[in-house]
């Protein structure tokens, strides 16, 4: 029986371990922290009984991912919950762009821009199941659906500012810009439409759900699968070098490229070491969790029902803010994402006090206090919010990196979405999960297809490992 060690228990590490164990490999997972989960953990951060996700919160790309669906996680308690409204982007004056799971209903709400929205996103959304078979894999592969991939790729490769010209109203332009801003990239860059395109199309196909009981339900279910197939998980096990690991058939590192280079040391081929050390990290996040009595009093009615709200203002404001953070400057009005998970999953709230999850985009390693700027942005579209806040919990970029070393400078997507790194990460290679050291692989969000709790990085890496072992 082959044996493997997985270092790191984020969603990618756990998915990789689960698929290896399911494939007949004896797996041990080593986690440096005292609990598993990486970016998929949940805590009572403000008041007892209120469940706040520590990082990943809404799982647009995860709900349809074969990396999770093929494991039968529902047998171990994973349940998806959907809000009445998926996403809104409120504007000054009380209006908002609104995304519903139905693309027809979304288009109807966007009125004069509805036809353009349906034309751009309709076809890739309806075929997203097939499309994801290609976009969730490394760029260097034989496409299963080449025409569909080509049509998607032509749009995804354009700057988000160029695609915004297709819309006439500020509601549609801001709605699009808010989704594109999930890439943490200047929206005038090539490829800056790619993340927004994927989120919108996946959302129209699967919705924007949350995990019942918190994102930790994903980690708990994956851990149960690992153990069901005979694997072991050890916490509080920090790995400093490959040499301290026992002899095994495969080692998989759920780590950022710089950490892989540090741990592998001189065993890493020089060309790979150079690529890993040149790998760029992006802007950071500043997270604020709130306990809010009665929920957030949004002026816009749809936002009171939305699982996710972009509190960011106009498209021009988003463009300016993302440009500033990528230049290392803190904008006065940052891009803020707000998640109201208890609207879909009432088990997270207590006695009409709701956990509200929010983060602002900030420069990498930002050392200031963005709490006021973040709350100001929410209050701008929800007057009276401050009077409802019963408790607050703050995590700076430094604290985010302390809790998860992959998030360098608060970079929760583990790598800048430059035009190159959007499609080629962490290095140009036929097998981007290979480190160049026989039997040593990497599966973190720095590998294709990038960030998210979908676990496709770990799934793809597991396939590489099994192939190297002759088991695939």
N, C-alpha and C positions, 0 to 999 in steps of 0.2 A: 504494500500500500504506500503510495507516494505521500510525502509530508510537505507542508508549507507553513510558513509564518507570515502573518499579515501584521505590519506595524502601523497602528492607527485604527481607531474604530469610528471614524466618521461614516456617513452613509456609504461612501465609496468603498472604504475598507470592509465594512460589514457586508455589503452586497458581494464584493469579491470573495470574501470568506464563505458566504452562504452558497454561492455557485460552485466554489471549489469543493466544499464539503459535500454538496449534492452530487458532484461529479466523482466522488469516491476518494477524495484527498483528505488526509488527516490534517486538520487545520488548527493552529493556535493563533489567536489574536492578542497582540500586546498593545495596551493603551497606557499612555503616560499619565493621564488624569485619573482621578479616583472614580469616575463614572464614564460610561461609554456614550457615544453619540456624536461627538464633534459638533457640527453645526445643527444637529437635530436633537436638541435637548430642551427640556421644559422645566421651569422653576417657579416657585411662589416668590416673586421678586418684590412685590409691593405689600400686599396684605395676605394673611392666611386664607387659603382656599381659592385665591385668584391664580389661575395658571397662565403664565407668560412664556412664550417661546423665547429661548435665549438667542437664537439667530434665525434660521430658516423658519418661515411661518406659513406661507401659502404655497401650495404645491401644484402649480399649473402644469409643469413638465413631468411631474412624478406620477400622476394618477393614471396615465396611459402608457407608462414605460414598461417594456417587457422585462427589464431588470428587476422590477418589483412584482409585476403581475404574474410572472412565471413561477413565483415561489410560494404562492398560496398564503400570503401574509394575513389574510382575513382569518385564517385558522388560529392565529395567535393575537387576535384582538384589533388588528388595524381596520378602522372604519373611516371612510371619507364623508365629510359633511359639507354641503354647499350653502352659501348665503342666498338670499332672495335676489340680490344684485351683485354681480361679480366685481365690478370695478367702476369707480367714478373719478372724474377730474373736475372738481368745482372751480369756479371762476369768481372774481369780484362781481357783485351784483346778484348772485344767487343761482345762476345757471350752471350747468355741468355737462361735460361729455360723459356718456354712460355706456358701458359695455355689459351686455347680457350674453348668456351662453348662445342664444339664437342670433345668428348674424342678421337675419331678416328683421328681428325686433330692434337690434342695435342700429341697423341702417335706417329704420323708420324713425327712431329717436333723433338721429343726426340730420334728418330732414334734407336740406339741399345737398348735403355731403353724403347722404346715405348711399347713393348710387356709386360714388367713388370708393367709399369704404367697402362695399360689397364687391366691386370690381377688383380691388387690390387684394383683399384678404379672403374672398369667398372660395375661390378654387383651391388654394393651398390649405384652407381650413377644412373643407369637405374631404380632402384627401390626405389629412395630416397623418393618419395612421400609416399610410404607405410612405409619405414623405419623411417621417421620422426614422424610418429604417435606414435612410441615407444620411440625414443631417445629424443623427446621434452617433455616427461612426467617424473614424478618422477621415480626413479629406482625401487621402490617397487610398481609394478602394474602387472596386468595380461597382458602379451604381446599380441598384436593383430597379430603380424607376428613373432613368436618366432624363427624360423629357420633363417630368414633374420637378426633379431636382434643378434642372437648368432654369426653368421658369421662376422657381423660388429664388435661386441664387442670383439671378439678374436683378431682382428687386432688393434682396438682402445686401447686395454689394454696394448699393447707392448710399450716399450720405443721407442721414435722416432729414437734414434741412432741405434737400432736393425733393424727397418724397412728400414733405409737408406742403409743397406747392400744389399738390393735387387737391388740397382741401381749401374751401373758401371761408369757412366759419372758424372762429377761435376755438369753439368747443371741440371740433374734430382735430384741429391742429394741435391743441394742447393735449388731447387724449392720446394722439399718436406720439407726441414728444415725450410724454410721461412714460409710455411703455418703452420707447427707445432708450430713455435715460437709465433703464435697469442695467445697461452695459457699462455705466460709469465712464463713458467715453465722450470726447468732444463730438457733438452731433453733426459737425461739418466734415468729419472724416469719412473716407470710404469704409464700408462695412459697418457703419454705425447704425444701419437699419436692421442688421441681422438678428439681434436679440429681441428687439421689439416685434419683428415679424414672427419669430418663433413663439413668443408669448401670446400674441393676439390670435394666431392661428390655432395654437394648442388650446387656448381658452375657449374659442368658439366650438372646438370639437369636444373638449372634456370639462370645461368650466374652470373656476378658480377655487378649488376646495381646500379645506384644512383637515388635519387628522384629529379625530375625536380624542379628547384628553390631552392634546398637545403633540408637537412634533416628535416628542420622545416615544410616542406609540410606534413610529416607524423604526426607530432604533431597537426598541424592545422586541418587536416582531422579528426583525432581522436576526437579533441575537438568539431568539428562540429557535429559528431555523438552523443557525450554526450549531447550536447544542443538540438539536434534534438529530442531526446527521453526525454526531460524535465529535464536534469541534469544541475547543475550549477558549475562554476569554479571560485574560488576566489584566486587571487594572493596576495602576500605580507602577507600571513597568516602563520606564523611560529607556530608550535605546540610544546610545551615544555613537556606537560604531558597529559595522557589520560583523566585526571579529568577535564581538561578545555574544552573538547568536549561535545556537547549536547548529551542527551540520544538518542540512535539510535540502529537499529537492528544489524548493523555490522560496524566495522571499519577495513579498510584495509590500511596497512602501506607500502608504497613504499620506504622503508628505509633499510639501512644496519643493520645487527643484533645488533651491539653495540648500535646504536641509538634506536632500538626497546626496548632494555633492559633499556636504560635511560628513555625513555618516559613512559614505562609501570611500572617501579619501582617495588614496592613490590607486585603489582598485578600479576606479572609474576611468575609462578611456579618455585621453586628453581632450579630444574633440567634443565628447559628451559633457565633460566637466566644464568646458568653456561655454557651451550652450546653456547649461543649467545655471551657471553663475551670471550669465548675461540676461537671463530671464527677467522680465520686467513685472513688477507689481504695480497696481493701480491705486487710485484714491482710496481714502478710508471711509468709515462710517462712524457716526456718533449716535448711540442708541439711548432712547428714553422710554421707559415703561411707566404707564400711568394707571392708577386705580381711579376710575371715573364714575361717580354716582349718576345713575340714569343714562349713561352713555354720552357720547360726544354730541353736542347740540348743533349739528351742521345746519346751516341756512338752507342748503339744497336738500330737498326731501329724499331723493334717491340715495344720497350719501349716507343718510341715517339707516339705510338697509344694506349698505355695501360692505362686503368683506374686506375690500382693499380700497383705499382712497389715496390719490396723489394730491398732496397739498403743496402745490408748486407754482400756481399762477399760470401766466400765458406761455405760449410756446417760446417767445423771445426770451422770457425770464429763464426758462429751462436751459435754453442754448447758452445764455450768458453764465448761468451758474455752473454748468458742467465744464465750460471752458475755463472758468476761474479755478475750480478745484484741481483740474489737470495741470494748471500752472502753479499750483502750490499756494493759492490764495483763498481765504475763506470768504464766500459771498455773504452779503447782508441777508439775502433771502435764499437759503439753500433749498435744494430739492428734498422734499420730505415724503416718505411713504408711511402711511398709517394703516394698520391692520386691526380690524374689529372681529376677531375670531369668535367671540362669544355669540355673535349674531347667527353664526352657522352651528356653533357647538355651545349650547347654554351651560354645559357642565363646567365650563371654565369660569363662569361668573358666580357671584354669591349675593343674594338679597338685593338685586338691582344695582350692584356695584360691578362694573365691567373692567376687565383687563384690556388696556389699549396699548398696542405695540407700535413703536414708531422709531424710525431712524432718519438721520440727515446725511446727505453726501458731503464729505469734508475732505480737505487735502490729506494726503498720506501722512500718518504720524502726527496729525493735528493735536496740539497740546492745550488749546484753549477750551473754554466751556461753551458748547453750542446749545445748552439747554434752553436758554431764553429764545434764541433764534428759531429753534425747532418748535417750541410751543407757540411762539408768535405766528408762525406760518399756519399752524392748525387753528389758532384763535381767529386769524384773519378770515377763515371760512366757517368758523363755528364760534361766534361771539358768546361769551359767558362760560367758555370751557374752564377757565382757571377757577371759577367759583365751585366747580364740581369735582376738582381734583382732590382726592383724599390722601394719596401717597404717590411718591415718585421714586423711581430707581434709574440710575444713570450708569452707562458704561462708555468710557472713553476709548479712543483708538488703541491706546496702550493697554488698557484692561482687556479689550477684545483680543489683542495679540497674545497677552499673557495667558488667557484661557484657551487659546487655540493658536499654536505657533505657525500654522499655515497661513493665518491672516496677518501677514506682515504689514505693519503700519495701519492696521484696521481694515485691510483689503479682504473683505469677506468673500470675494469671488476668486481669490487665489490666482491673480494674474491680470495685468492690464489688457483690455480688449483693444490693443493696437490693431491696425489692419492685418499685420503679419500674424500676431498671436491669436486673433479671432479664428483663423483657419489652420494655422500651424502652431501646435503647442504640444509639449514643451520644447520640441526641436523637430527639425525636418528628418523624418525617418519612415521607412515602410511600416515599422511597428513602433509607434510612439510610446508604447507602454514598456518597451525594453530599455534598460539602462546601458546596454552594451556589455554588462557583466553577465556571463552565463548564469541563468537561474535567478536573476534579480530584476524585478519589475517595479513600475511606479503606477499608481492608480488614482492619484488625487485629482482635485478639480483643475489642476494645471494641465491635465491630459484631455483629449477630446472626449465628450463634446463641450467641456467647460463646466461652469458652476451650476449648482442645483442639487436638491435632495433626491433627484431621480435615480442616482446610483449607476447611470450608464457607463461612467468611467470605470467603476469597479467591475461591472459586467463585462465590458470589452477587455479589460485587463485579465479577468479570469479566463476568458476564451484564449487569450495569448498564452497564459500559463498552461492551460490544459493541452493546447496544441503542442507546446514544448515538451510536455510530459507524455505525449502520444495518446492522450485521453479524449481528444476532440475530433 
